[in-house]
Amino acid sequence: MADEDKESKTEEASEKKVSDALEKGNVPFSREASLFASMLGVLVVLAFFIGQKMAELTGVLGRFLDDPAGFRLESAGDATALLWMVGGATGRFLLPIIVILAIAGVAAAVFQNAPRFVGDRIRPKWNRVSPASGAQRIFGPQGIIEFAKSFFKFALVIFVVLVLLHADQYEAINAMFTDPSLLPGLILSMATRLVSAVCVGTIVLVAGDLVWSRLKWRRDLMMSRQEQKEEHKQAEGDPMVKARLRSLAKARARQRMLTDVPNATVIVTNPTHYAIGLRYDRDRGGAPQVVAKGADLVALRIREIATLHGVPIIEDRALARAMYDAVDVGQWIPPEFYRAVAKILYFVYSRESRDVTR
């Protein structure tokens, strides 16, 4: 039955299904990328921190072991001082390691997906601890793929280690006869090269797993045609969706309207409650056209844009109120407003002529 369901899911996931999956915490995630980030963190620790911090820690412990009698424990203060000395050195040794590894883990997660808090992911679920579900995950197709990846990665790491040890075999043999004080540095150098080689060797595996995890995630979200029809039907019938679509349409229409305000010939106002933007083409003639109208906050915004672009603003309470109810944006004014609007246009053009003659 499950195979039949998968075969019927031939359509790409809709934006709604993808959005719902992301909100529920169902995101593409590559474990190999997280492990790779951890190895990079270990490499940074080995290359830049472990040597210095280890020297500090061994220096403190060495002083204690070389001369234990020099550290008196005659009072609680002496014990506290000793604990602070050893604990401080240990903390300075461990803290950078913990911080770097934590940053590496967080960076790997953020690199793959934007951070989001999903309460549903931390809520206890029986199927996560169910033996049947666990067996299905282990022995199912995904479990087989994970086993194959782990086996390939293990074989790759073993191969890299053997190649590196073969290349450094003479150095390892010579280390047996060298000064013991030099051994920590030699071991650290070999460990750094080993982790570097493993990181380089697994880059292709990590890149492939990143691509595979996203392809598998998209494939798991695929829909059947019936699911698409049902989703479309629900979206059309959902009052909240309809209201949201209407709200978006109104917002877009309002924005387009406001962009036409600078092209208006005059703004007729109430003066505070209503604003009507009229455009008149003297070359074409005919009736003026309403290019913008609004009440309250929208009216205020129309006046602000008009002032910014030098569009004349004329107060006519009765005309503004009447045109607001009678004419929509994009329409030409009806004949009953011709006389009143003609007076306003005459006043505007006369004032422009006086300004030019000055």
N, C-alpha and C positions, 0 to 999 in steps of 0.2 A: 504493500500500500504506500509505504514511504517512497519507494522507487517511482511509483506512478505519479505521486505528487511532484517529485523533482522533475520528471519528464514533462509534466504539464506546465512547469514554470519556465516559460521561454521568453518572457518579456523583461526588459530592464526595470529595476525598481524605480518607483516614482519618487519625486522630491519629498513628498509627505512621508513615505515609508522610510526613506533614508533619514529624514529629520527625526522621526519617531524612534528609530534605532539609536541614533546618537543621543537623544534625550534619555534613553533607558540604559546608556552605558555600553551599548553594543557597538564597539568600534574595532577597526582592524588593528591588530597588535601582533608584533613579531617578538617572540621570546628570544630568538637568536640575536636580535638587535640589542635587547636588554643585557644579555650575557656579554655581547661584544663591548658594550659601553662599560660594563663592570671590568672586563679585562683591560680596557684602555685606562680606567681608573687605577687598577693595580699597576699598570706600566708607569703611570705618572708617579705613583707612590714610590715604586722601586727606583725610578730614574732621578727623582728630585728630592725626596723626603726621607726615605727609609735609612739611608746611610748616615746622615747627620743626626737624625733623631735616635737611631740605634746607638751611635757613639755617645750621645748625651746620657741615654739610659744606662748603658754599660759602664760609663764613667761613674755615675752615682752608685750603682750596685757594686762596682769594683772597689770604691772607697770603703763601702760598708764591709765587704768580704775581706779586703786586705787588712783592715784594722777594726774588727768588731769591738774591741775594747775601747776604742776611741769614741764610741757612741754610747754614752751613759743612759741608762734607763732607771734612774733613781726616783723619778717622779712622773706624774701624769703628763707634765709639760714636756719632759724628755721624749716620752712615747709619742705624744702628739707631733712634736717637731720631726721625729723620725718618719712617722706616717706621712706627714706633709711633704717631706723631702722625696720619699720613694713614690708616693702617690702622685705628686706633681710631675716627677720625671716620667712616670708611666702615662699620665694623662697627656702630657705634651707629645709623647710618642704615639698614643692611640688616636688623639683627637684629629689630627690632619688626615689620617687614614680613613676614619669614619666619615669625616666631612666630604672628602674627595669621592669616596664610593657612593655616598648619598647623592651628591651632585650628579655623578655619572648616571645613577638610576633615574633621577628626576629628568635629566636632560634627554635620556633615551625615550622616556614616556612622552615628554613634551614634543620631541622631534616627530614622533609618529602621529600624535593627535593633540588638539588643543585641550588645555586643562578644563575639566568640568567636574562638578560634584554631583554624583548620582546616588541618592539614598537607597535606591532599589538594589544596588550592587552590594551594599553592606548588610542588607536585611537577610537573616538566616533563611535558607531554603533547604528542604529535605532532599531534593534531587542532587544537591552538591555533596551530600554524605551518604547517599543511597548506594549500597553495594552493586545493585543492578545497573544504575546509571554509570558508576565507576567502571564496571566491567565493559559496558557498551563503549565508553570512551577509550578504554585501553585496547579492546579487541576489534573495535569498529574501524572503518576506513581511515578516519582521522588519526586513530591510535597507531595504525600501521605506518602512516606517513611520518608521524612524530618519531616512531622507532627507527625508521629508515634515516631520518635526518640525524638523530642522535648517533646511530651507528656510523654514518658517514663522517660526522664531526669527530667522533672518538678515533676512528681510523686515521683521519687527517692529522689530529693532534699527535697521535703516536708516531706517525710518519715524520712530522716536523721535529719531534723530540729526538728520534733516532738519527735523523740527518744532522741535527745540531750537535748531538753528542759525538757522532762520528767525526765531525769537523773539529771538535774541541777535545778529542780523546787525549792528545798529547799534553794539552794544558791541564786536563784533569789528572793525568798521571804525575805530572811535575808538581801539582799542588800537594801530593802526598809527601813530598820531600822538602817542601818550602817552609818558611817561617810560619808557625801557627798563627801569629798575629796578622798575617796577610790573608788567611783563609776567609774571614768574613767578606773582605772586599772581592775576592775571587768568586765566592759563591754568589754574592750580589750581582756581579757582572754577568755571570752565566745565567742567573735567573732573569735578569733584564733582557738579555738576548733571547732567551727561551720564550718569554711572554711576547716580545716583539715579533718573533717568528710566527707564533701562534696567531697573533692578531692579523698579520699580513696574510697568513694562509687561509684564514676564515673569512676574509673580506667578501670573496665571491659567494660563499654560502650565506652570509648575512644579507647581501644585496638580493640574492635570489629569494630568500625567505621574506624579505620586505615586500617584494613584488607579489609573491605567492599569497601572502596574508591578505593583501588588498584585493587580489583577484578572487580569492575564496570568499571574502566578506561580501563582495558585490554579487557573487554567484549565489550565496546563501540568501541574499535579499531579493532575488529575482521573483517575479510574480507571474501568476497565470493570467490569462485574459479575463477570466471570470473575476479574479481578485481586482483587476484594474477597473472593470465595470462597476463592481460593488463600491470601490473606493470613490469613483467618480460620482456615483449616485449619492453616496453619503455626503460628499462635499457639496453637491448641489442642494441637497435637502437640509443641510445643517444651518439653522438660523444664525448661529454665531459666525460661521464661515461667510454666509451671505452678507451679514452686517459688516464684517471685516472687509469684504470685497467692495461694498458700497462706500465704506469709509476711505479706502485707498483710492477709489475712483474719484471721490469728491476732492480728496487732497491733491491728486494730480491735476484735476480740472482747475482748482483754485490756484495752483502754482502756475499753470499756463496762463490763467487770467491775469495774475499779478505781473507776469512778464510783458503784458500788453499795455500796462499803465503808462510807461514812458512814451508810448505812441499815441496817447490820447490828446485831443485838442483842448479839453477842459474837464475838470472834475467838479460835479455839482454835489454839494453836501447839505446835510440836515441842520446843523453842522457836525454833530458828534455821533449820531446814531447811524446815519446812512451816508454812503458815498457812491456816486454813479460816474463812471468814466465814459465820455462821449468822444468819438472821433468823426471829424467832418472833412471830407475831401472836396476842397473848393474847385479843383479842376474837373472832377467827375460830376459834382453836384449831387442831387438826390437828398435823401434824409440822412441825418447823422446816425451812426451805429454805436450801440452800447458795447464797449470793449471790456468793461469791468464794473462790478457792483458788489457791495458788501455791507454788512451791518456790524456795528459795535467794533470788535477787535479787527475784523477784516477791513472795515471802513477806515479804521485808524491806520492800518498797514497801507491801504491805497493812498491815503493822504501823505503818509511818510515818503512813499516812493515818488509820488507826484512832486512833492517839495524838493526831493533830492535831484530830480531831473528837470526842474523848472516848469512843470505843467501848471497852468493857472488853476486855482481853486476858487470857485464861486459858491457863495452860500445862497441857497433857495430852498427853504424848508419844505414848502408844499410840493414843489416840482420834484425834489429828490425823493420824497416819500411816495408820491404817485408813480414815478417811473420805476421805483424799486419793486412795487407790486405788479406793475403792468408789463414790463419788458425784461426779457432774459438776456444774458450775455450772448453776443453774436447777432442779435436781432436789431433791425432798424426801428427807430422810434415811430409810433403811430401818429397819424395826423393831428390828434388832439393836443400833442405836445409841440407842434411846429412853432407856434407863435412864441411860447415861453422860451424855447431853446434858441430860436432865432435872436431874441433879445440878448441872451447870454453870449452867443457867438459874436454878435455885433459889438458888444462891450469888450470882449476879449481881443478881437481884431483891431478895434479902435485903440485900445491900450498898447497893442504891439506897434501900431503905426506911430503913435506918439513917442514911444521909446526909440524907434528908428530915427525919427526926425531930430531927436535930441542928439 
